[in-house]
Amino acid sequence: MSERLEPYGHVAPRAAPALWPWLAAVRPRQWTKNGLVFVGLLFSLSLTHVPLLVRCGLAFLVLCLLAAGTYLINDTLDAPRDRLHPVKCRRPIAAGLITPGQALVGAGVLLAAGLALAAALGRGFLLVSVGYLALTTLYSLWLKRYPLIDVLVLASGFVLRAAAGAVVIDVPISPWLLFCTLLGALLIALGKRRSELLVLERDAAAHRASLTTLTVEFVDQLALLMAACSIMAYSLYTFFAHPYYPPWLMLTIPLVIYGIFRYLYLVRVLGLGGSPEELLLRDRPLLGTVVLWGVLSTVILYAGQTRP
């Protein structure tokens, strides 16, 4: 069997990739975005309800399986362009550690398992899961080619995650919360596109067609607009939450403001943002802000135990 030197610095057989390339290919660090399914549980004051907590945990697993499958499909389609990227060229499919055929078979298994579990959790959750899968598939095949539309599609995926968390436990979720999720997701997606424009420079269009007509200055203007809208929308959400939630929820506004400011600093000053999940896990001030927001929100919401 012929062997070759892989980009990761060791010799690996082409025909039988080890387990770790598969773990890298399904991007487990990006599964942190699926944590949005627990938002509905938190704000419905059901966090201590064990059966509902289990259902949210299973919903999280479903979204992870679906996301893993779509990542394999997306990376198979993007492999030629990923090889032009200084970081994405190391992805297992682009690097040749996993063949396109193996990736598609693995994607089929993951998607089938995810949809089967989604069906077991109920028709409503299955419909949301199918919608999420359809949206991500359309993104991989077509929508990612169009400037700004690709950003809106990425943000819509975040909204569907939050909605899925409410549907799976059969509780209403505030339109304000979905709107805040959309605005925050747009800010994150714009930061990702900005990073790609800076890193790839002249090769940006070759790597991603949606970058053809975009400039860093234009993306920065949109990001600032989304940041301002996110702060305003979240503030209004806490203002109008009373009497459903304690008025003390307004105390979390400074944390949201700092978190957005910190993200803009990382993106615009330090030139990061290409991998939002890496920022969250590695930047201690940002991670600490998110954790503190979660803890403070939980304490405020559950101190009075007043159900909406």
SENULO-384228 format. One line per field, with one value per residue: residue number from 1; residue in one letter; x, y, z of N, C-alpha, C in turn. Coordinates in Angstrom, 3 decimals, padded with zeros to 6 digits. Layout:
BEGIN
n c(NUM,...);
res c(a,...);
nu c(X,...);
nv c(Y,...);
nw c(Z,...);
cau c(X,...);
cav c(Y,...);
caw c(Z,...);
cu c(X,...);
cv c(Y,...);
cw c(Z,...);
***
This chain:
BEGIN
n c(1,2,3,4,5,6,7,8,9,10,11,12,13,14,15,16,17,18,19,20,21,22,23,24,25,26,27,28,29,30,31,32,33,34,35,36,37,38,39,40,41,42,43,44,45,46,47,48,49,50,51,52,53,54,55,56,57,58,59,60,61,62,63,64,65,66,67,68,69,70,71,72,73,74,75,76,77,78,79,80,81,82,83,84,85,86,87,88,89,90,91,92,93,94,95,96,97,98,99,100,101,102,103,104,105,106,107,108,109,110,111,112,113,114,115,116,117,118,119,120,121,122,123,124,125,126,127,128,129,130,131,132,133,134,135,136,137,138,139,140,141,142,143,144,145,146,147,148,149,150,151,152,153,154,155,156,157,158,159,160,161,162,163,164,165,166,167,168,169,170,171,172,173,174,175,176,177,178,179,180,181,182,183,184,185,186,187,188,189,190,191,192,193,194,195,196,197,198,199,200,201,202,203,204,205,206,207,208,209,210,211,212,213,214,215,216,217,218,219,220,221,222,223,224,225,226,227,228,229,230,231,232,233,234,235,236,237,238,239,240,241,242,243,244,245,246,247,248,249,250,251,252,253,254,255,256,257,258,259,260,261,262,263,264,265,266,267,268,269,270,271,272,273,274,275,276,277,278,279,280,281,282,283,284,285,286,287,288,289,290,291,292,293,294,295,296,297,298,299,300,301,302,303,304,305,306,307,308);
res c(m,s,e,r,l,e,p,y,g,h,v,a,p,r,a,a,p,a,l,w,p,w,l,a,a,v,r,p,r,q,w,t,k,n,g,l,v,f,v,g,l,l,f,s,l,s,l,t,h,v,p,l,l,v,r,c,g,l,a,f,l,v,l,c,l,l,a,a,g,t,y,l,i,n,d,t,l,d,a,p,r,d,r,l,h,p,v,k,c,r,r,p,i,a,a,g,l,i,t,p,g,q,a,l,v,g,a,g,v,l,l,a,a,g,l,a,l,a,a,a,l,g,r,g,f,l,l,v,s,v,g,y,l,a,l,t,t,l,y,s,l,w,l,k,r,y,p,l,i,d,v,l,v,l,a,s,g,f,v,l,r,a,a,a,g,a,v,v,i,d,v,p,i,s,p,w,l,l,f,c,t,l,l,g,a,l,l,i,a,l,g,k,r,r,s,e,l,l,v,l,e,r,d,a,a,a,h,r,a,s,l,t,t,l,t,v,e,f,v,d,q,l,a,l,l,m,a,a,c,s,i,m,a,y,s,l,y,t,f,f,a,h,p,y,y,p,p,w,l,m,l,t,i,p,l,v,i,y,g,i,f,r,y,l,y,l,v,r,v,l,g,l,g,g,s,p,e,e,l,l,l,r,d,r,p,l,l,g,t,v,v,l,w,g,v,l,s,t,v,i,l,y,a,g,q,t,r,p);
nu c(000.854,000.601,002.039,001.900,003.165,001.370,-000.342,-000.403,001.893,002.733,003.115,000.498,-001.687,-003.461,-005.838,-007.062,-008.026,-007.364,-009.148,-009.043,-008.976,-011.651,-012.930,-011.971,-013.110,-015.870,-016.074,-016.285,-015.963,-017.512,-019.988,-020.768,-022.479,-024.927,-025.813,-027.753,-030.221,-030.909,-031.754,-034.510,-035.405,-034.227,-035.413,-038.064,-038.343,-037.888,-035.659,-034.991,-036.540,-036.341,-037.131,-037.665,-035.210,-033.693,-034.872,-034.087,-031.351,-031.220,-032.170,-030.080,-028.121,-029.234,-029.036,-026.280,-025.563,-026.810,-025.500,-022.858,-023.073,-023.756,-021.476,-019.588,-020.590,-020.500,-017.732,-016.776,-017.762,-016.505,-013.820,-011.845,-011.699,-011.076,-008.465,-007.084,-007.075,-005.257,-005.651,-007.934,-007.103,-006.065,-008.115,-009.529,-010.743,-010.059,-007.322,-006.953,-007.116,-009.492,-011.523,-013.717,-015.864,-015.939,-016.560,-019.147,-020.621,-020.317,-021.627,-024.239,-024.904,-024.770,-026.730,-029.042,-029.234,-029.581,-032.057,-033.765,-033.694,-034.718,-037.343,-038.281,-038.498,-040.673,-043.203,-043.221,-040.623,-039.198,-039.960,-038.778,-036.121,-035.794,-036.192,-033.949,-031.935,-032.537,-032.069,-029.293,-028.316,-029.129,-027.605,-024.991,-025.035,-025.878,-026.773,-024.606,-023.104,-023.939,-023.548,-024.182,-026.728,-025.795,-024.831,-027.190,-028.445,-026.727,-027.140,-029.839,-029.767,-028.928,-031.183,-033.064,-031.993,-032.435,-035.236,-035.810,-035.150,-037.245,-039.472,-039.069,-039.582,-042.071,-042.879,-043.736,-041.707,-040.202,-040.697,-038.948,-036.626,-035.882,-035.419,-033.280,-031.403,-031.109,-029.979,-027.563,-026.369,-026.033,-024.103,-021.927,-021.591,-020.883,-018.453,-016.989,-016.910,-015.461,-012.961,-012.221,-011.960,-009.734,-007.734,-007.536,-007.314,-006.383,-007.153,-009.667,-012.148,-011.822,-011.852,-014.372,-017.320,-019.176,-017.712,-016.844,-017.806,-017.644,-016.281,-013.878,-014.434,-017.177,-018.311,-017.546,-019.130,-021.709,-021.422,-021.091,-023.603,-025.233,-024.260,-025.072,-027.867,-028.266,-027.624,-029.588,-031.974,-031.799,-031.800,-034.349,-035.826,-035.359,-036.508,-039.248,-039.849,-040.933,-044.219,-043.525,-040.973,-038.509,-037.764,-035.124,-033.669,-032.618,-030.144,-028.352,-027.720,-025.295,-023.379,-023.971,-023.425,-020.654,-019.749,-020.325,-018.756,-016.249,-016.110,-016.107,-013.680,-011.882,-012.286,-011.933,-009.659,-007.706,-007.914,-009.193,-011.801,-012.420,-013.013,-015.494,-016.225,-013.757,-012.870,-014.693,-014.044,-011.353,-010.746,-010.553,-011.802,-014.113,-015.346,-015.711,-017.528,-019.813,-020.371,-020.812,-023.028,-024.899,-025.044,-025.869,-028.306,-029.736,-029.877,-031.374,-033.768,-034.742,-034.903,-037.308,-039.022,-041.225,-043.455,-043.849);
nv c(-001.195,002.137,004.980,008.320,011.553,013.344,016.557,017.034,016.155,013.470,010.091,008.494,005.864,005.923,004.517,003.678,005.618,006.876,007.146,009.763,011.669,011.592,012.582,015.173,015.980,016.119,018.252,018.802,020.967,022.979,022.244,023.562,025.597,024.390,024.429,026.286,025.081,024.769,027.184,027.774,026.055,027.227,029.844,029.219,028.539,025.898,024.514,022.864,020.686,017.446,015.419,017.117,018.307,016.119,015.627,017.938,017.486,015.243,016.454,018.188,016.288,015.294,017.551,017.770,015.390,015.832,018.179,017.231,015.416,017.181,018.768,016.982,016.584,019.218,019.774,017.919,018.900,021.369,020.845,021.306,024.152,024.604,023.809,026.017,027.656,028.860,027.610,025.932,024.096,022.019,020.461,017.217,016.007,017.734,017.486,014.901,012.784,011.557,010.023,011.298,009.504,007.934,009.970,010.747,008.427,008.217,010.588,009.980,007.956,009.354,011.356,009.819,008.579,010.836,011.913,009.790,009.726,012.265,011.937,010.239,011.991,013.511,014.865,017.644,018.503,016.951,018.119,020.661,019.855,018.689,020.975,022.445,020.769,020.868,023.578,023.842,022.084,023.283,025.547,024.519,023.503,025.604,028.262,029.442,030.720,033.280,036.665,038.077,036.802,034.314,034.885,035.515,033.029,031.448,032.702,032.160,029.479,029.455,030.525,028.524,026.512,027.537,027.658,024.945,023.963,024.939,023.770,021.033,020.648,021.557,024.283,027.771,030.186,033.304,035.800,037.927,036.783,035.045,036.957,038.405,036.355,036.001,038.489,038.506,036.244,037.079,039.046,037.448,035.856,037.795,038.619,036.328,036.267,038.610,037.930,035.959,037.488,039.042,037.128,035.618,037.485,038.267,035.806,035.364,035.375,033.124,031.124,031.398,032.130,034.027,036.056,037.665,040.276,041.667,043.890,044.628,046.990,047.406,045.130,045.625,047.868,046.750,044.940,046.632,047.806,045.569,044.968,047.200,046.963,044.480,044.978,046.875,045.433,043.286,044.704,045.914,043.584,042.669,044.811,044.636,042.175,041.929,041.451,038.783,037.823,038.485,041.964,042.343,041.161,042.965,043.516,041.941,043.207,044.850,042.777,041.622,043.793,044.134,041.628,041.788,043.995,042.918,040.870,042.368,043.671,041.512,040.712,043.020,044.408,042.518,040.871,038.397,035.857,034.126,031.603,031.267,029.532,028.801,031.219,031.537,029.374,029.737,032.391,033.851,036.119,036.464,033.935,033.796,035.866,034.899,032.623,033.850,035.424,033.393,032.196,034.355,035.040,032.698,032.649,035.012,034.477,032.180,032.758,033.804,031.908,032.253,031.356,031.946);
nw c(000.000,-000.883,000.656,002.010,002.890,005.211,005.648,008.345,009.430,009.660,008.475,006.840,005.874,002.787,002.219,004.577,006.739,010.020,013.193,014.169,011.974,011.187,013.431,013.356,010.952,011.409,013.060,016.062,017.824,016.792,017.510,019.731,019.068,018.958,021.503,021.809,021.901,024.510,025.415,025.303,027.299,029.529,029.631,029.834,032.388,033.099,033.699,035.804,035.453,035.026,032.998,030.774,030.493,029.711,027.209,025.854,025.869,024.177,021.864,021.387,020.743,018.365,016.648,016.586,015.252,012.756,011.977,011.834,009.698,007.581,007.532,006.544,003.954,002.971,003.126,001.342,-001.082,-001.077,-001.143,-003.306,-003.266,-000.608,-000.464,-001.256,000.879,003.694,006.180,006.066,004.228,005.596,006.445,006.814,004.472,002.361,002.610,001.858,003.619,004.101,001.800,-000.808,-001.294,001.051,002.865,002.054,002.503,005.291,005.990,005.217,007.062,009.512,009.127,008.769,011.280,012.901,011.971,012.552,015.354,015.808,014.876,016.844,018.934,018.402,016.166,015.629,016.361,014.567,012.133,012.379,012.484,009.966,008.457,009.253,008.256,005.521,005.019,005.565,003.644,001.228,001.500,001.281,-001.332,-002.989,-001.984,-000.657,-002.512,-002.970,-002.208,001.008,001.167,001.890,004.419,005.782,005.681,007.238,009.716,010.055,010.612,013.282,014.507,014.005,015.576,018.164,018.088,017.806,020.317,021.848,020.667,021.089,023.765,023.926,024.529,024.427,022.740,023.101,020.605,020.693,021.722,019.678,017.712,018.816,018.792,016.029,015.242,016.720,015.596,012.955,013.333,014.150,011.837,009.953,011.017,010.539,007.735,007.295,008.318,006.492,004.164,004.850,005.349,002.982,000.935,-002.234,-003.212,-002.294,-003.690,-005.274,-003.409,-002.108,-003.617,-002.792,-001.713,-003.687,-004.404,-002.058,000.421,002.997,004.361,003.874,005.063,007.687,008.273,008.189,010.304,012.524,012.499,013.062,015.584,017.101,016.796,018.022,020.720,021.330,020.805,022.631,025.018,024.958,025.045,027.672,029.002,028.372,029.358,031.877,033.229,033.083,033.530,036.102,036.766,037.223,035.266,033.566,034.530,033.196,030.885,030.709,030.519,028.040,026.387,026.875,025.950,023.193,022.507,023.093,021.221,018.821,019.179,019.070,016.431,014.775,015.686,016.464,014.296,014.201,014.156,012.104,012.944,014.891,017.015,018.015,019.044,021.151,022.816,023.376,024.009,026.988,028.330,026.712,026.842,029.611,029.942,028.613,030.176,032.669,032.031,031.573,034.117,035.761,034.526,034.986,037.808,038.275,036.871,038.136,040.763,041.741,040.757,038.966,036.649,033.110);
cau c(000.000,001.405,001.841,002.336,003.303,000.182,-000.063,-000.328,003.253,003.069,002.756,-000.739,-002.165,-004.561,-007.056,-007.665,-007.765,-007.604,-010.348,-008.935,-009.419,-013.106,-013.300,-011.695,-014.004,-017.225,-015.921,-017.002,-015.934,-018.600,-021.248,-021.144,-023.611,-026.162,-026.225,-028.930,-031.446,-031.215,-032.228,-035.936,-035.542,-033.849,-036.346,-039.395,-038.233,-038.022,-034.309,-034.908,-037.452,-035.402,-037.542,-037.480,-033.763,-033.252,-035.323,-033.195,-030.080,-031.366,-032.269,-028.701,-027.466,-029.765,-028.434,-024.862,-025.499,-027.151,-024.419,-021.701,-023.318,-023.690,-020.077,-018.916,-021.044,-019.986,-016.286,-016.556,-018.011,-015.596,-012.422,-010.934,-011.509,-010.431,-007.019,-006.528,-007.116,-004.086,-006.046,-008.897,-006.430,-005.723,-009.288,-009.223,-011.152,-009.211,-005.964,-006.897,-007.137,-010.774,-011.921,-015.094,-016.814,-016.050,-017.230,-020.575,-021.219,-020.386,-022.676,-025.523,-025.144,-025.026,-028.011,-030.114,-029.340,-030.133,-033.476,-034.490,-033.842,-035.619,-038.704,-038.659,-038.761,-041.945,-043.373,-042.829,-039.162,-038.733,-040.133,-037.732,-034.847,-035.765,-035.982,-032.538,-031.146,-032.780,-031.397,-027.845,-028.024,-029.236,-026.440,-023.805,-025.155,-026.272,-026.942,-023.351,-022.476,-024.499,-023.170,-025.169,-027.695,-025.114,-024.763,-028.539,-028.719,-025.983,-027.814,-031.113,-029.469,-028.918,-032.571,-033.696,-031.516,-033.170,-036.628,-035.867,-035.136,-038.579,-040.425,-038.863,-040.179,-043.444,-043.118,-043.598,-040.468,-040.463,-040.160,-037.804,-035.442,-035.492,-034.893,-031.944,-030.543,-030.832,-029.052,-026.258,-025.804,-025.586,-022.833,-020.898,-021.364,-020.148,-017.079,-016.362,-016.637,-014.393,-011.705,-011.885,-011.495,-008.395,-006.774,-007.366,-006.980,-006.662,-007.738,-010.944,-013.207,-011.604,-012.230,-015.803,-017.889,-019.924,-016.788,-016.397,-018.167,-017.609,-015.058,-013.765,-015.104,-018.619,-018.640,-017.409,-020.305,-022.823,-021.173,-021.401,-025.060,-025.786,-023.888,-025.973,-029.214,-028.279,-027.686,-030.893,-033.020,-031.723,-032.213,-035.808,-036.354,-035.361,-037.447,-040.626,-040.018,-041.792,-044.127,-043.258,-039.697,-038.158,-037.147,-033.672,-033.022,-031.907,-028.757,-027.503,-027.424,-023.865,-022.625,-024.191,-022.682,-019.222,-019.492,-020.319,-017.557,-015.082,-016.085,-015.666,-012.249,-011.155,-012.425,-011.457,-008.334,-006.779,-008.047,-009.686,-013.201,-012.625,-013.565,-016.144,-016.194,-012.423,-012.849,-015.453,-013.380,-009.979,-010.645,-011.087,-012.794,-015.370,-015.960,-016.152,-018.723,-020.935,-020.687,-021.374,-024.378,-025.747,-025.240,-026.668,-029.662,-030.377,-030.174,-032.452,-035.012,-035.245,-034.976,-038.712,-039.761,-042.500,-043.553,-044.547);
cav c(000.000,003.350,005.914,009.659,012.438,014.173,017.918,017.093,015.871,012.069,009.250,007.753,005.175,006.593,003.722,003.375,006.723,006.582,007.745,011.200,012.515,011.660,013.510,016.530,016.287,016.444,019.533,018.804,022.269,023.803,021.790,024.483,026.393,023.651,024.710,027.159,024.324,024.851,028.524,027.675,025.409,028.215,030.959,028.722,028.183,024.444,023.966,021.830,019.596,016.451,014.858,018.110,018.465,014.970,015.848,018.948,016.825,014.428,017.385,018.616,015.189,015.261,018.635,017.435,014.378,016.470,019.098,016.433,014.921,018.268,019.193,016.050,016.889,020.534,019.702,017.165,019.823,022.514,020.401,022.023,025.534,024.594,023.654,027.352,028.362,028.481,026.779,024.915,023.069,020.928,019.647,015.842,015.690,018.524,016.961,013.547,011.761,010.886,010.138,011.797,008.415,007.616,011.079,010.733,007.294,008.615,011.598,009.295,007.268,010.359,012.022,008.856,008.420,012.063,012.024,008.747,010.189,013.415,011.409,009.682,013.096,014.150,015.356,019.041,018.594,016.363,019.119,021.673,019.214,018.573,022.331,022.775,019.988,021.411,024.873,023.637,021.438,024.324,026.416,023.846,023.275,026.737,029.589,030.019,031.440,034.612,037.575,038.498,035.724,033.255,035.312,035.372,031.602,031.009,033.222,031.451,028.205,029.689,030.715,027.207,025.786,028.043,027.238,023.502,023.740,025.210,022.804,019.689,020.574,022.043,025.548,028.918,030.941,034.701,036.319,038.774,035.947,034.605,038.119,038.646,035.286,036.307,039.621,038.062,035.312,037.882,039.663,036.408,035.461,038.880,038.539,035.201,036.695,039.610,037.217,035.307,038.520,039.457,036.026,035.147,038.636,038.150,034.501,035.241,035.015,031.752,030.228,031.509,033.032,035.103,037.116,038.351,041.688,042.231,044.524,044.643,048.188,047.191,044.140,046.301,048.711,045.868,044.371,047.667,047.939,044.415,045.076,048.183,046.383,043.392,045.575,047.502,044.414,042.549,045.622,046.010,042.291,042.644,045.833,044.182,040.823,042.033,040.696,037.362,037.559,039.557,043.132,042.289,040.624,044.078,043.520,041.199,044.038,045.173,041.612,041.504,044.887,043.817,040.489,042.272,044.824,042.030,040.187,043.341,043.882,040.355,040.650,044.198,044.832,041.384,040.181,037.040,035.723,033.105,030.425,031.796,028.582,028.868,032.426,031.296,028.399,030.109,033.733,033.745,037.159,036.202,032.741,034.144,036.702,034.021,031.810,034.729,035.774,032.233,032.014,035.460,034.906,031.583,033.073,035.998,033.869,031.124,033.199,033.920,030.752,032.698,030.826,032.839);
caw c(000.000,-000.958,001.738,001.676,004.039,005.361,006.116,009.792,009.836,009.833,007.342,007.092,004.686,002.129,002.124,005.869,007.645,011.427,013.742,014.428,010.869,011.198,014.496,012.858,009.837,011.886,013.753,017.340,018.492,016.283,018.101,020.794,018.586,019.228,022.862,021.767,022.169,025.935,025.751,025.578,028.605,030.538,029.736,030.199,033.804,033.182,033.748,036.846,035.094,034.486,031.705,029.713,030.332,028.915,025.833,025.263,025.628,022.970,020.749,021.157,020.043,016.995,015.871,016.390,014.196,011.482,011.634,011.437,008.350,006.595,007.429,005.638,002.593,002.603,002.914,000.103,-002.190,-001.009,-001.053,-004.211,-002.815,000.703,-000.645,-001.472,002.157,004.502,007.319,005.655,003.426,006.497,006.724,006.386,003.103,001.473,002.713,001.318,004.658,003.921,000.396,-000.965,-001.150,002.472,003.529,001.739,003.227,006.690,006.111,005.145,008.331,010.550,008.873,009.028,012.738,013.444,011.635,013.280,016.732,015.772,014.758,018.140,019.851,018.083,014.801,015.530,016.360,013.310,011.081,012.539,012.130,008.503,007.964,009.477,007.314,004.176,004.910,005.474,002.367,000.202,001.664,000.741,-002.763,-003.827,-001.398,-000.192,-003.614,-003.123,-001.123,001.999,001.354,002.632,005.813,006.327,005.839,008.418,010.898,010.201,011.258,014.719,014.933,013.996,016.758,019.325,017.945,018.040,021.753,022.391,020.116,021.627,025.104,023.756,025.228,023.529,022.881,022.795,019.335,021.006,021.891,018.335,017.010,019.365,018.272,014.623,015.146,017.188,014.620,011.814,013.727,014.118,010.450,009.293,011.483,009.846,006.360,007.346,008.503,005.227,003.242,005.246,005.249,001.607,000.107,-003.666,-003.527,-001.594,-004.634,-005.725,-002.324,-001.835,-004.615,-002.151,-001.321,-004.889,-004.445,-000.719,000.901,004.455,004.865,003.825,006.090,008.975,008.477,008.533,011.633,013.509,012.524,013.769,016.992,017.716,016.824,018.997,022.055,021.502,020.848,023.901,026.077,024.900,025.493,029.136,029.471,028.199,029.915,033.067,034.488,032.884,034.174,037.038,036.124,037.424,034.069,032.939,035.017,032.269,029.703,030.596,030.070,026.597,025.748,026.909,025.074,021.812,022.360,023.084,019.928,017.816,019.392,018.551,014.978,014.050,016.139,016.418,013.018,014.373,013.771,011.088,013.609,016.100,018.127,018.596,019.868,022.376,023.678,023.699,024.578,028.341,028.636,026.007,027.434,030.954,029.828,028.265,031.355,033.688,031.591,031.808,035.560,036.277,034.000,035.689,039.177,038.245,036.403,038.999,042.153,042.103,040.236,038.394,035.293,032.194);
cu c(000.891,001.051,002.375,002.415,002.125,000.551,000.089,001.024,003.573,002.599,001.526,-001.179,-003.396,-005.858,-007.757,-007.358,-008.116,-008.839,-010.244,-009.249,-010.932,-013.597,-013.063,-012.702,-015.402,-017.221,-016.663,-016.987,-017.063,-019.952,-021.678,-022.335,-024.942,-026.638,-027.418,-030.226,-031.838,-031.761,-033.722,-036.212,-035.261,-034.936,-037.796,-039.439,-038.422,-036.679,-034.163,-035.837,-036.645,-035.862,-037.362,-035.995,-033.195,-033.647,-034.450,-031.816,-030.111,-031.493,-030.890,-027.946,-027.929,-029.098,-026.947,-024.697,-025.784,-026.045,-023.188,-021.866,-023.203,-022.270,-019.316,-019.306,-020.449,-018.493,-015.937,-016.722,-016.969,-014.121,-011.490,-010.662,-010.818,-008.915,-006.324,-006.430,-005.958,-004.405,-006.948,-008.281,-006.060,-006.935,-009.091,-009.602,-010.289,-007.779,-005.836,-006.890,-008.436,-011.197,-013.347,-016.143,-017.026,-016.820,-018.735,-021.284,-021.364,-021.477,-024.051,-025.885,-025.513,-026.386,-029.184,-030.323,-029.979,-031.621,-034.312,-034.718,-034.782,-037.072,-039.189,-039.006,-040.040,-041.979,-042.894,-041.329,-038.583,-038.848,-039.070,-036.377,-034.712,-035.551,-034.544,-031.648,-031.308,-032.038,-029.894,-027.453,-028.092,-028.055,-025.205,-023.846,-025.298,-026.152,-025.628,-022.624,-022.872,-024.148,-024.371,-026.243,-027.062,-025.019,-026.127,-028.888,-027.989,-026.676,-029.137,-030.919,-029.435,-030.338,-033.298,-033.236,-032.283,-034.628,-036.778,-035.894,-036.479,-039.581,-040.299,-039.443,-041.579,-043.736,-042.998,-042.270,-040.715,-039.896,-038.969,-036.526,-034.951,-034.864,-033.486,-030.951,-030.151,-029.800,-027.649,-025.574,-025.320,-024.253,-021.692,-020.555,-020.593,-018.690,-016.307,-015.993,-015.510,-013.035,-011.267,-011.370,-010.063,-007.362,-006.483,-006.942,-007.347,-007.333,-009.111,-012.054,-013.059,-012.021,-013.738,-016.396,-018.608,-019.035,-016.383,-016.628,-018.145,-016.261,-015.066,-014.525,-016.621,-019.061,-018.539,-018.624,-021.517,-022.661,-021.489,-022.908,-025.696,-025.444,-024.823,-027.393,-029.316,-028.403,-029.062,-031.997,-032.991,-032.168,-033.731,-036.464,-036.419,-036.332,-038.881,-040.869,-040.907,-043.251,-043.819,-041.959,-039.388,-037.511,-035.637,-032.934,-032.250,-030.450,-027.814,-027.123,-025.940,-023.008,-022.768,-023.408,-021.189,-018.890,-019.423,-019.088,-016.300,-014.970,-015.617,-014.174,-011.428,-011.162,-011.717,-010.053,-007.317,-006.886,-008.489,-011.130,-013.467,-013.233,-014.199,-016.093,-014.826,-012.301,-013.537,-014.692,-012.008,-009.832,-011.328,-012.070,-014.140,-016.088,-016.487,-017.410,-019.953,-021.354,-021.351,-022.794,-025.340,-026.056,-026.145,-028.109,-030.415,-030.778,-031.354,-033.784,-035.608,-035.341,-036.423,-039.555,-041.157,-042.553,-044.293,-045.921);
cv c(001.246,004.273,007.270,010.485,013.382,015.562,018.023,016.600,014.422,011.298,008.431,007.073,005.867,005.812,003.534,004.487,006.355,007.327,009.262,012.065,012.652,012.612,014.953,016.939,016.681,017.659,019.602,020.141,023.175,023.362,022.685,025.349,025.708,023.816,025.659,026.401,024.395,026.225,028.501,027.052,026.403,029.258,030.506,028.292,026.689,023.749,022.844,020.651,018.534,015.851,015.839,018.365,017.331,015.148,016.896,018.356,015.958,015.304,017.919,017.552,015.108,016.330,018.392,016.402,014.988,017.417,018.332,015.904,016.004,018.808,018.280,016.322,018.204,020.485,018.891,018.073,020.937,022.125,021.131,023.460,025.589,024.457,024.981,028.144,027.919,027.595,025.637,023.834,021.859,020.083,018.258,015.516,016.452,018.001,015.544,012.454,010.958,011.092,010.678,010.706,008.035,008.710,011.043,009.573,007.634,009.652,010.959,008.603,008.263,011.022,011.087,008.670,009.661,012.205,010.977,009.164,011.383,012.966,010.852,010.778,013.849,014.744,016.796,019.210,018.005,017.376,020.204,021.107,019.071,019.951,022.771,022.048,020.515,022.728,024.704,022.966,022.441,025.287,025.799,023.749,024.549,028.095,030.231,030.802,032.909,035.494,038.000,037.440,034.603,033.600,035.148,033.902,031.057,031.464,032.503,030.085,028.333,029.820,029.371,026.364,026.222,027.600,025.744,023.187,023.994,024.164,021.450,019.545,021.191,023.267,026.682,029.617,032.356,035.093,037.234,037.954,035.428,035.751,038.451,037.599,035.561,037.423,039.229,037.125,036.047,038.556,038.657,036.015,036.528,038.895,037.425,035.589,037.728,038.935,036.539,036.311,038.936,038.365,035.671,036.246,038.385,036.837,034.314,034.780,033.582,030.755,030.232,032.555,034.212,036.264,038.006,039.851,042.354,042.881,044.508,045.833,048.003,046.207,044.756,047.172,047.867,045.295,045.385,047.869,046.794,044.456,046.037,047.625,045.277,043.937,046.173,046.454,043.657,043.435,045.744,044.713,042.218,043.677,045.300,042.783,040.820,042.172,039.218,036.944,038.707,040.738,043.156,041.697,041.712,044.157,042.771,042.027,044.407,043.998,041.424,042.582,044.571,042.662,040.899,043.134,043.951,041.320,041.132,043.628,042.736,040.328,041.805,044.641,043.709,040.581,038.748,036.965,034.668,031.837,030.876,030.850,028.554,030.095,032.178,030.403,028.865,031.487,033.750,034.859,036.903,035.003,033.047,034.991,035.854,033.183,032.659,035.159,034.616,032.036,033.104,035.380,033.804,031.978,034.030,035.344,032.908,031.529,033.279,032.750,031.153,032.267,031.814,032.317);
cw c(000.000,000.182,001.315,002.950,004.094,005.854,007.619,010.313,010.079,008.613,007.701,005.811,004.123,002.275,003.474,006.868,009.083,011.909,013.845,013.217,010.798,012.284,014.064,011.792,010.297,012.814,015.093,018.059,018.014,016.834,019.264,020.376,018.879,020.664,022.932,022.045,023.643,026.342,026.091,026.935,029.725,030.737,029.945,031.664,034.031,033.339,034.772,036.573,034.342,033.148,030.545,029.447,029.488,027.455,025.136,024.974,024.377,021.730,020.378,020.363,018.593,016.132,015.633,015.271,012.828,011.034,011.148,010.018,007.300,006.454,006.464,004.182,002.115,002.289,001.675,-001.109,-002.248,-001.057,-002.018,-003.759,-001.466,000.587,-000.912,-000.176,003.034,005.696,006.888,004.786,004.276,006.886,006.127,004.950,002.109,001.463,002.190,002.351,004.638,002.476,000.308,-000.793,000.304,003.214,003.281,002.419,004.703,006.927,006.093,006.445,009.431,010.366,009.152,010.528,013.364,013.186,012.363,014.732,016.805,015.689,016.086,019.150,019.510,016.690,014.644,015.472,015.085,012.177,011.162,012.127,010.622,007.878,008.118,008.478,005.893,003.984,004.756,004.162,001.224,000.284,001.012,-000.783,-003.587,-003.147,-000.951,-001.278,-003.664,-001.939,-000.294,002.226,002.159,004.122,006.489,006.564,007.072,009.702,011.136,010.846,012.767,015.254,014.987,015.182,018.005,019.279,018.233,019.528,022.410,021.930,020.802,023.031,025.116,024.626,024.221,023.782,022.393,021.431,019.555,021.102,020.539,017.552,017.500,018.873,016.834,014.494,015.599,016.210,013.374,012.117,013.653,012.679,009.692,009.746,010.801,008.412,006.318,007.463,007.212,004.205,003.567,005.013,003.801,000.642,-001.356,-004.036,-002.895,-002.519,-005.111,-004.657,-002.083,-002.766,-003.980,-001.723,-002.487,-004.830,-003.072,-000.433,002.422,005.030,004.906,004.904,007.478,009.282,008.868,009.931,012.730,013.629,013.300,015.255,017.718,017.843,017.867,020.415,022.317,021.648,022.165,025.063,026.116,025.372,027.014,029.700,029.473,028.756,031.149,032.614,034.315,033.568,035.128,036.310,036.275,036.232,033.327,033.401,034.082,031.045,029.612,030.118,028.562,025.855,025.720,025.971,023.618,021.555,022.260,021.742,018.822,017.949,018.806,017.022,014.286,014.450,016.015,015.129,013.125,013.890,012.725,011.648,014.920,017.288,018.792,019.490,021.209,023.341,024.147,024.321,025.943,028.684,027.960,026.595,028.835,030.936,029.531,029.467,032.434,033.328,031.872,033.280,036.117,035.799,034.733,037.097,039.191,037.886,037.417,040.459,042.620,041.678,039.765,036.954,034.409,031.856);
***
